[in-house]
Amino acid sequence: MNNHRISIARVVTATFVPFGALIAQWSSDPTVNNAIYATTNTTPSLLPNTITGDGAGGAIIAWTDGRGADHDIYAQRINGAGYVQWATNGIVICNATGDQQSSSMVSDGKGGAIIAWEDHRNGSSNGDVYAQRIDSVGAVKWTANGVVICNASFTQGGPTIASDGANGAIITWLDIRDGNNYHIYAQRVDSSGTVKWTSDGVAICTIGGLTGFQQDQQVVSDGKGGGVICWKDYRSNSVYNIYAQRVNSGGAVQWTSNGVAICTNAFGQNLPALVGDGAAGAFITWMDGRNGVDYDIYAQHIDSSGSVKWTVDGIAICTSPGIQEWPNLVGDGAGGVIITWEDHRGTDKDIYAQRVKPDSTVQWTLNGVVVCNAAGDQTIPAIVSDGSGGAIISWSDGDIHAQRVNADSTVQWTTNGIAVSTAAQNQIQPIMTGDGAGNAIIAWWDNRTNVYYGVYAAKVFSNGVLPVEMTSFNATATKNSARIDWMTASEANTFGFEIERRGVSRQLSAVSTPAQNTAGWRQLAIDSSKFIQVGFIPGSGTSTSPKQYSFVDRNLSAGTYAYRLKQVDRNGAYKYSPEVDVVVGIAPKEFSLSQNYPNPFNPTTSIEFTVPSDGRVTLKVYDMLGREVTTLVDREVTAGEFQQVTFDASKLGSGVYYARLELSGKQLLKKMTLLK
């Protein structure tokens, strides 16, 4: 068998870095999604009350949780790659005695969040308002179980929250301290958990006496350390109207005592929502009954001085026949707003939207553009900006769907929206946040277990696809090369993968080349400042079956390198994987025999091995009957160096062969397959 060519190379390289546990895990399968809180039959939960961005492409989600003796507040962070960052099924924000519920949350501007809630630790009929700050790693920063925002007499509850722009928050709530009816109060809490205004809060609206009251308050930052607050108001003792107030950073109300009238039409208004206008004012939208038959959608703009800017009692957004309800809105990035709502003009409940310029001119089709009018009911839309003048809107129809509408009113994705979650049973009440890159993270209440509702989430990219689901990403150093292997469980609209490399460290390496300096060593130049593209592998378009990919980066100098994948879709959108490091130039001192590569092979294949100590090594090849085919190595070998041999089987027949490595009585065996 001496006619088999044998070549041996000493390789001062290699390491293997498994990376499957760190790969982006946003599910691309709408029947799977990402579990934020996966309930069992002993862990009921309530709604995922609130969501905010983490400032790094991910989100923090908080909810009311019934896994204990009563209801508590829990939270979870999921990062931009789709990995939950805190304890499985969330961390405790408050588990004091009694029920905690109705949480509201805002980013703290530092990668964490401030969460406020209604708290019954002092009795089921004596609600108070508490708050807690949590940082990006899941550590609570204030007093255990929260700091008191208000514990005045009787009941306070239903808090809402906005940023104060200084890592603190403005919190508003409903307050019955007068013993008669609910009114509106507010408090500012700083980044250390210290309340800044009058103890138990400043009065925003207390008008109404024995019969009048306020409800459904909402708050947004005024951009100057204070907030703009709106609510529905029963001071007329006949119908609800809409009022608003601004409070400055020092806790002083800025507009007319007890609020400026936004709409006081005689037939009543309901469910106000607002968004800041970027100039210390706000846009407000609501359900409006002025037609005397059903509800329509109206809107108003109020400036920083408390002056309404549009037609008295607001402009019509939609007055189509049937009920329009559950309005929601977001800024359009050009000084106006995009408003969406649930619409009953047809036989089912549908989702519509409208864009309004700062001067009150509606931009799209009269009474709104269709976002979804599929068969069956679509309900309670949520909305975020797409960062390009349009919006991403999600809703529930028993499942969760979403649609993007651009600045010109054109829907960008599949007619009637893409499927975000189609898991078993019901998915309802979506909530959303943007990721800062034009994409959306959606969370919802999920009953896929058909026992209790849990909390699930998904990321939707601006091109309307769920992300590639990568299940493994491995880097292995071989000789003076690095082999990158990855696998996807599914893909959506994938054009391909750009492989990018960055040098992490410099090493001195022994060489015997003309470039050698007088000391026998040379300095290797490794650019550690930025990633460069070193290859491209085409993707599989849209696929729901597993796909395997590999790339070999050759002729590397000794050192540590970082690799990442840039997954590019067919619309040009892209995202990065996390990084994986690989060391080239250092071999482990261990007895190892690597699987030959390639395998199966025809007619040559490479085999690598290492030894834990210096000694005489044999590496032989046998056929299936145990007959020796050839000896590849029979010599002294040095520890700490990768050894590589090429086995040429050009004169052998197809079949299974075995490579056997032996040192000091120890043996290792690898199966090889020759296919011709």
ZIPEFEN-V505613 format. One record per residue. N is the residue number from 1. PSI is psi in degrees with one decimal (* if undefined). Layout:
[[N/PSI] [N/PSI]]
This chain:
[[1/16.0] [2/-6.2] [3/-4.6] [4/127.9] [5/135.6] [6/125.1] [7/134.8] [8/133.9] [9/136.1] [10/126.7] [11/115.6] [12/60.1] [13/168.0] [14/142.9] [15/166.5] [16/128.3] [17/104.3] [18/143.0] [19/7.3] [20/-33.0] [21/-10.0] [22/7.5] [23/152.0] [24/129.4] [25/19.9] [26/122.4] [27/138.2] [28/4.6] [29/113.2] [30/-8.5] [31/-6.3] [32/-61.7] [33/-167.0] [34/122.1] [35/124.0] [36/-44.8] [37/102.2] [38/107.4] [39/161.6] [40/-176.3] [41/-1.2] [42/6.0] [43/71.3] [44/151.0] [45/165.8] [46/-155.3] [47/148.5] [48/88.2] [49/-35.4] [50/152.4] [51/147.5] [52/153.3] [53/153.0] [54/4.1] [55/0.5] [56/27.0] [57/-1.0] [58/-160.8] [59/155.6] [60/132.3] [61/134.0] [62/151.5] [63/164.7] [64/131.1] [65/133.5] [66/24.9] [67/-18.1] [68/-158.6] [69/-24.2] [70/-171.2] [71/134.7] [72/175.3] [73/127.4] [74/163.4] [75/158.3] [76/144.9] [77/134.9] [78/127.1] [79/178.5] [80/-21.0] [81/-7.4] [82/18.7] [83/130.4] [84/137.9] [85/-19.6] [86/-169.2] [87/146.5] [88/132.1] [89/16.8] [90/162.5] [91/153.9] [92/126.5] [93/-42.8] [94/125.8] [95/37.4] [96/164.8] [97/145.9] [98/178.7] [99/139.4] [100/134.2] [101/177.4] [102/56.4] [103/153.6] [104/146.2] [105/150.5] [106/151.3] [107/144.2] [108/3.9] [109/3.4] [110/19.7] [111/-4.4] [112/-154.5] [113/159.0] [114/128.9] [115/131.3] [116/151.7] [117/166.0] [118/130.3] [119/129.0] [120/35.0] [121/-19.9] [122/16.4] [123/147.5] [124/-25.8] [125/11.7] [126/77.4] [127/143.5] [128/176.9] [129/127.3] [130/165.7] [131/157.3] [132/146.9] [133/138.3] [134/138.8] [135/-176.4] [136/-21.6] [137/5.0] [138/19.0] [139/127.4] [140/139.9] [141/-19.0] [142/-173.0] [143/138.8] [144/134.2] [145/12.6] [146/157.8] [147/148.8] [148/125.2] [149/-42.5] [150/126.8] [151/43.3] [152/174.6] [153/156.9] [154/-142.3] [155/139.6] [156/144.1] [157/-176.8] [158/46.9] [159/148.9] [160/162.1] [161/149.0] [162/157.3] [163/146.2] [164/3.7] [165/1.1] [166/35.0] [167/12.0] [168/-158.0] [169/154.9] [170/126.0] [171/132.3] [172/158.9] [173/167.1] [174/137.3] [175/128.2] [176/32.3] [177/-20.2] [178/-3.1] [179/2.5] [180/-65.5] [181/167.0] [182/134.1] [183/-179.5] [184/128.7] [185/165.3] [186/157.0] [187/149.1] [188/136.3] [189/134.2] [190/-178.0] [191/-19.7] [192/-2.1] [193/15.2] [194/127.3] [195/140.9] [196/-17.8] [197/-171.4] [198/139.5] [199/132.4] [200/9.6] [201/162.5] [202/146.5] [203/127.1] [204/-44.2] [205/123.8] [206/15.2] [207/149.0] [208/-25.5] [209/-134.3] [210/-22.2] [211/-33.5] [212/150.7] [213/171.9] [214/149.8] [215/171.6] [216/42.3] [217/145.3] [218/153.5] [219/142.1] [220/156.3] [221/143.6] [222/3.1] [223/2.9] [224/22.8] [225/-5.5] [226/-156.8] [227/158.8] [228/130.3] [229/137.1] [230/161.2] [231/166.1] [232/143.1] [233/131.0] [234/29.1] [235/-22.1] [236/-14.0] [237/19.9] [238/-45.9] [239/162.8] [240/138.9] [241/174.5] [242/129.6] [243/164.8] [244/157.1] [245/149.2] [246/137.9] [247/135.3] [248/-178.7] [249/-21.4] [250/-0.2] [251/13.4] [252/129.4] [253/142.9] [254/-18.9] [255/-170.0] [256/138.0] [257/132.4] [258/11.0] [259/155.3] [260/135.8] [261/123.3] [262/-42.7] [263/126.2] [264/29.5] [265/144.5] [266/-18.5] [267/-1.4] [268/152.1] [269/161.7] [270/162.3] [271/62.5] [272/149.2] [273/150.7] [274/161.5] [275/145.1] [276/151.0] [277/2.1] [278/1.4] [279/35.6] [280/11.7] [281/-160.8] [282/154.2] [283/137.0] [284/136.2] [285/157.5] [286/166.7] [287/137.6] [288/128.0] [289/22.6] [290/-17.1] [291/-7.4] [292/0.1] [293/-51.5] [294/-173.6] [295/140.8] [296/-178.6] [297/128.0] [298/167.5] [299/158.2] [300/153.8] [301/128.3] [302/133.5] [303/-177.0] [304/-21.4] [305/-2.9] [306/15.6] [307/128.9] [308/137.8] [309/-19.0] [310/-174.0] [311/140.5] [312/133.6] [313/9.1] [314/163.9] [315/150.6] [316/126.3] [317/-41.3] [318/124.7] [319/26.8] [320/156.8] [321/152.5] [322/172.3] [323/133.6] [324/130.1] [325/177.9] [326/53.9] [327/149.9] [328/157.2] [329/162.5] [330/150.8] [331/149.3] [332/2.5] [333/-0.3] [334/23.2] [335/-2.6] [336/-161.8] [337/157.7] [338/127.8] [339/135.9] [340/158.0] [341/167.0] [342/129.5] [343/130.4] [344/26.8] [345/-22.1] [346/-160.7] [347/-20.7] [348/174.4] [349/127.7] [350/175.7] [351/129.4] [352/168.0] [353/157.7] [354/146.5] [355/139.3] [356/131.6] [357/164.5] [358/-25.9] [359/8.1] [360/4.9] [361/124.1] [362/138.5] [363/-24.5] [364/-172.1] [365/138.7] [366/129.3] [367/12.4] [368/158.2] [369/148.4] [370/123.4] [371/-43.2] [372/125.0] [373/36.4] [374/162.9] [375/145.2] [376/-178.7] [377/136.5] [378/131.5] [379/154.6] [380/75.2] [381/149.0] [382/155.8] [383/141.6] [384/159.1] [385/147.1] [386/2.7] [387/2.9] [388/26.8] [389/-5.7] [390/-157.7] [391/154.8] [392/128.4] [393/135.4] [394/160.4] [395/173.1] [396/136.4] [397/36.9] [398/-34.0] [399/-175.5] [400/127.1] [401/165.3] [402/156.5] [403/147.1] [404/133.9] [405/127.6] [406/-179.0] [407/-21.6] [408/8.6] [409/5.9] [410/125.8] [411/138.7] [412/-17.1] [413/-171.1] [414/139.1] [415/131.2] [416/12.2] [417/159.9] [418/151.5] [419/119.9] [420/-44.1] [421/123.7] [422/33.3] [423/169.2] [424/155.0] [425/-149.6] [426/142.7] [427/124.7] [428/169.8] [429/59.8] [430/145.0] [431/154.0] [432/156.3] [433/151.1] [434/159.8] [435/5.1] [436/-1.1] [437/21.1] [438/3.4] [439/172.2] [440/142.4] [441/126.9] [442/134.3] [443/157.6] [444/170.8] [445/124.9] [446/126.4] [447/34.1] [448/-22.3] [449/-11.8] [450/25.4] [451/-67.1] [452/158.8] [453/136.2] [454/-170.9] [455/125.9] [456/164.8] [457/162.3] [458/155.4] [459/133.0] [460/125.2] [461/160.4] [462/-18.7] [463/2.9] [464/20.0] [465/149.6] [466/154.6] [467/159.5] [468/133.1] [469/104.6] [470/130.1] [471/-18.0] [472/153.2] [473/105.8] [474/142.9] [475/129.6] [476/130.9] [477/129.2] [478/121.3] [479/-120.7] [480/32.9] [481/164.4] [482/128.0] [483/126.2] [484/123.0] [485/138.4] [486/159.7] [487/140.1] [488/142.4] [489/-30.9] [490/159.6] [491/155.6] [492/110.7] [493/31.9] [494/123.7] [495/-45.5] [496/-174.3] [497/120.3] [498/128.6] [499/124.7] [500/143.8] [501/144.8] [502/134.7] [503/134.6] [504/-38.9] [505/161.4] [506/143.6] [507/152.2] [508/136.5] [509/138.2] [510/135.6] [511/162.9] [512/68.9] [513/168.1] [514/-21.1] [515/-2.8] [516/137.8] [517/-179.8] [518/-23.2] [519/-4.8] [520/12.8] [521/152.0] [522/151.8] [523/125.8] [524/131.0] [525/108.0] [526/121.7] [527/108.5] [528/9.5] [529/-28.5] [530/161.2] [531/145.0] [532/148.7] [533/131.4] [534/-2.8] [535/169.3] [536/134.4] [537/124.3] [538/144.9] [539/-170.9] [540/19.3] [541/-121.5] [542/123.6] [543/143.3] [544/7.8] [545/154.3] [546/141.7] [547/140.2] [548/140.6] [549/154.0] [550/156.6] [551/139.2] [552/122.2] [553/110.4] [554/165.5] [555/47.5] [556/146.1] [557/165.0] [558/141.1] [559/-177.4] [560/131.7] [561/146.0] [562/137.0] [563/149.3] [564/161.7] [565/137.6] [566/103.0] [567/119.4] [568/130.0] [569/176.2] [570/-9.5] [571/3.1] [572/-11.5] [573/153.1] [574/163.5] [575/159.1] [576/148.8] [577/165.5] [578/170.5] [579/154.4] [580/135.1] [581/149.3] [582/140.0] [583/123.8] [584/124.3] [585/0.9] [586/125.4] [587/143.5] [588/147.0] [589/80.9] [590/160.4] [591/105.0] [592/145.9] [593/111.7] [594/154.7] [595/136.2] [596/153.4] [597/130.2] [598/165.3] [599/116.0] [600/162.9] [601/162.9] [602/113.5] [603/-4.0] [604/155.4] [605/154.9] [606/142.5] [607/132.7] [608/150.4] [609/160.8] [610/160.2] [611/149.9] [612/-18.6] [613/159.5] [614/143.1] [615/175.1] [616/130.3] [617/142.6] [618/140.6] [619/112.9] [620/157.9] [621/135.9] [622/153.3] [623/-176.3] [624/-19.1] [625/3.5] [626/9.1] [627/135.6] [628/130.1] [629/-46.2] [630/159.8] [631/120.0] [632/-35.7] [633/136.1] [634/83.3] [635/175.4] [636/137.0] [637/141.7] [638/136.1] [639/153.6] [640/10.6] [641/136.3] [642/134.5] [643/136.2] [644/133.8] [645/144.0] [646/124.9] [647/117.8] [648/112.2] [649/31.9] [650/-23.6] [651/12.7] [652/159.0] [653/161.5] [654/147.1] [655/-172.7] [656/132.9] [657/160.8] [658/132.0] [659/127.7] [660/121.7] [661/133.8] [662/134.1] [663/121.6] [664/42.5] [665/-9.2] [666/144.3] [667/147.2] [668/146.2] [669/137.1] [670/137.7] [671/132.8] [672/145.1] [673/120.7] [674/120.2] [675/119.1] [676/*]]
